[in-house]
Amino acid sequence: MKKVWVDTDPGVDDVVAIAMLFESPDIEIVGLSTVFGNVTVDLTTKNAKIILEAVGKKSIQLARGAYFPLNVRLDTSPFVHGDNGLGNMPLPEPKMKESPFLAPQAIINAILSNPNEITLFPIGPLTNIAMAYLMEPKIADLVKEVVIMGGAVHCPGNITPTAEANFFHDPHAAQTVIGAGWPITLASLDVCGQSSMISNEIMNKVVASGKPLSPYIGGALPFYQAFLSNFGIYDKVDFPDTLAAAYLLEPDIFTIERTHLFIETEGSCLGQSIPVPAGKWYQDSKNKKPYKADETISLVNVLVKENSQQYFDLVERLLT
């Protein structure tokens, strides 16, 4: 069984991804932390509490995380997920208590207490993960793996022409995490295109399933579908975070590319995921002399193609 720490900014697709993990017998969620992103951290924390209460998991440690990015202004996406993060549906007031530790320290504690066992699963901006690493760098050697929803390596972005939203919202954190030296798999927008969008037919089954989180998925879905309709998408939905969850559950769904990567932290291409095919910034790849710029480039696993039907079958099997 995989021990997973979820770092999230719920978020419509976050709820679906987390529901998949809770429905799998192969996953143990050992903790959950919140971060700004889809909405402010106050709202993402409230939504995370609602999720945990709905699935009867109030005993799971919930740690509030970053209110702001490391070095850019705060930017959220209520136009995608609604002002409350869950499509403006009416929400209960949760009662569960938060961890006494803030997210970075809670993450550090979990990894140190479970060396080489914890998979970090960040599906929002990477601020908490970066801060945990900066506070205690040795966790990079003690984590099992880091599975990230973020980036756009060989495709356009979804918030700017070059950047995916999670990396754009805190590019400095993204570059810090990418460069930390731990095993990383990136569920990027490369596998979040038309071929992996979930049909309304499947989503109708999910909403009608009676699963603990189906009321929240169903309540948030209309707002999200209305957003997608602005792009001429009416018969299916795009849930990027669920692709990352699918990798945790069935990695053979995906084709993986080993890629040297850097995240842009300046200028008009802020947050861009830049592949460096030679693994070096300069032309002569045979020159083994180390240059300072090379230290910014890291080798990661990037999901570049999915078996769509296998993915749809997994979602339907878990959530209906």
N, C-alpha and C positions, 0 to 999 in steps of 0.2 A: 504494500500500500504506500502510495506517495504522500509524504507530508508536505503540505502546501501552505505558504503564507500569501494571502491575497492582498494586494495593495490596489485600491480602486477609487473611482470617482462616480458612484452610481447616480445617473446614467441608465438609459433604457437597455442598451446592449450589455452593460455590466451585469444587470439583473439576470438576463438570460444566460450569460456565461457562468455566473455564480450558481444559478439553478442547476446547470449541467454538472458542475462539480459536486454539489450536494447530492444529486441523484445517482452519482457513480459510486459503486462499492469499492473502487480502486483508489479513491482520494480521501485523505483526511485533512480538512482545513484546520490548521493548528492556530491560526490567528488571522486577523483582518485589520488593515489600516486604511485610513481615508486620506484623500488629498483633494485640493482644488482641481478643477478641470472642466467637466461638463457644467457644473455650477460651483458655488463657493464651498469651502470645506465644512462650514456649519451645516449646509444642506446635504452634502454627500455623507456626512457623519450621521445625520438624522436618517437618511435613506438606508444606510448600512445597518443601523439599529433595527429599522423596520424589517429589513430582509432577515436578519438573524432571529428576530422574534417570530416572524412568520414561519420559519423552518424549525422552530423550537430549539435553537442553538444559542441561547443567551449566555451559556457558559463559555463560549469561545471568546477569547480576548479581543476586544475592539479598541484600537489605539488611534486617536485623532492625530492627523498629520499636518502637513504644511498648509499655511494660509496663502502663501505667496511663492512665486518662482524664485530661483537663486539670484537672477541678474537681469530680468526683463519685467515689464509691467504685468500685472494680473490680467488675464483674458479668459473668459468663460464662454460657454456655448448654449445659453438658454434657448436660442432660436432653433436648436436641433432637438433638445431634450425637455424643453419647457422650463418655466421659471423655478420649479421645484425639483427639476432633474428627472421627474417621472411623469412627463407629459401633462403636467398641471392637473392630474387626477387628485381627488380628495385623499388625504393621507392621515392615518392615525398618529397620535402622539406617542412615540416609543418611551418605554420606561427603563430599559436596561442601562446599567452603568458602564462608563468607559473605563479603560485601563488607566491606572495611575501614571503609566509611562506614555510619553509622546511617541509617535510612530517610529522615528529612527532608533530610539533606544529599545523599544519593544522588539523591533526587527533584529537588532544586535543580540538582545537577550535570547531570542528564540534560536538563532543560529548557533550561538555559543553553547546553548544547552543541548543542542541536537547536531553535533558536528557531522558534516557531510551527509545530512539527511534532509535538510530543508530545501525545497524548490521555491524560490521567490517568483511570484506571479503578478507583476505590475501591469495593470491594464488602464492606467491613467498617466498623467505626467510623472516623470521619474524623480521628483524632488525628494521624496522620503527615502528612496533607495540610495540616491546620491549622498544624502546627508548621513545615512547610516554608514556608508563606506568611508566617508570623510572622517567620521567620528571614530571608527574602528576598522582600519583597512584590512586587518587579518580575517575579517569575515569573507573576503574574496577567496581565501583558501579553504574556507570551512563550509561554504554553501555547496549544495549538490549541483544546482543549475539555476539560471535565471531565464525565465520564459516571458518575453515582453510582447505586448501588443503595441506596436509603434513603428514609425518609419515608412518611407516610400523609396525603395532602393532602385528599382528599374521602371518606375511608373510615376505619373504626376502625383502631387499631394492632394489632400482633400480640404485644406484650409487656406493654403496658398498654392500657386502653381507648382511649387517645389517641395512643400513640407506637409507632412502628416500632422494632425492636430496635437497628439500627445507630445511629440518632439518639439513642435512649434511653441507650445505653452511653456516649456522650460528646456530650451536647447542646451544650456550649460549643464543641467542635470543629465540630460541624455548623453552628452559627450563624456561626462564623468563616469557614468555607468558603463557605457560602451568600452571605455578605456581602462576599466578596473582590473581586468585580467581574469575574471571568473567565466565559467562556461555560459555563453549566451545563445539563445535561440530567439530569433526575431520573427514574430508573426506580423509582417508588414502589409501595407496596402497591395503588395504584389499578389496576394491571395485573397483580396477583399473586393474583387471586381464582380461583374455581372454573373459570372459562372458560379459564384459561391453565395449569391443572394438567395434567401430562404423564401419559398413560395408562400403566398397568402393561405393556400390550402393547408400547408403544414402548420402555419401559425394559428389558424383557426382551431386545429386539433390541440395545439399547445394551450391556448386560452381556455378551451372547453375541458381540459384534462382533469381538473380538480386537484392538481398538484399544489403544494403550499404557496408557490410564488406565481401561479397562473393568474390570480386576480390582479397582481401588480403588473405583470407583463401585458395582460389585456387592457388594463386601465391606462397604461402609458403608450400603448401601440398606436392609437389613432393620431396623436400629435406627431409622432415620429413618421408615420406614413404620410401625413400631410406635408411634412418637410421634404420627404423623398419625391412627392408628386411635383415639386418645383422643378425637378430634373427629368420629368416624364416617366418616372418609375411608379407604377400603380399596382402591379400584381405580385410584388415580392419586396423583401426588406433586406437591408444591408446591416449585418451585425458583426463588425470587425472583432470585438472581444471574444465572440464565440469561436472564431477560428483559432485563437490562442488556446482557448479551453479544449478544443478538439485535438490540438497537438499534444497537450498533456495526457489526454485520454487514449488517443490512437495516433501515434506519431507517423505510422505508415500511410496515413491519408496523404501525406505531403512529400513533395520533392524538395530536397534541401540543397542549397548552394553554400559552399564555404566562401565567404566574402570578406575581404579587407575593407573596413568601413571607418568613416569619419563623419561626425555631425557638425554642420556649419553653425557657428555661434555668432556670426557677424553679418551685417548687411541685408540686402533685399532677399537673400536666399536663406534667411534665418530658419534653422531647424531642418534643413535639407540633409538627407542621408546620402552621403557621397561614397560610392564604391571606388576602391583604388585597386584596379586589376593587378598591378605589379607589386602591390604591397609597399610601394614607396612613392613619394611625391615627385621624384625626379626621373629622368628618362632612362638612365642606365640601370636596369634592374639587376645586372650582374655585379654591380659595384656593391660590395658588402659593407662598406664603411658606414657606420651608424651616423645618422643625422638627427638633430633634435626634433625636426618636424615628423620623423618617422614614428616617434613615440605617441603621436596622436592617432595613429592608425591601429585598429584592432581587428583580429580575425574572429568572425562570428558566423553562426549558422543562420541563414535567411531562408524562410519558406517562400518558394518561388512558384509553386504550382500545387493544386489540390485535386484529389479525386472527388469531384463534386458529389456524386451519388453516395459514396461512402460517408462523406460528411453529412449529407442530408439524412441518411439512414441513422447515423449516430444521434443527431439532434432529435429526430422523431422517436427513436427508441428510449432516450432518456427522459424526454419532456412530455410524452403523450401516454 
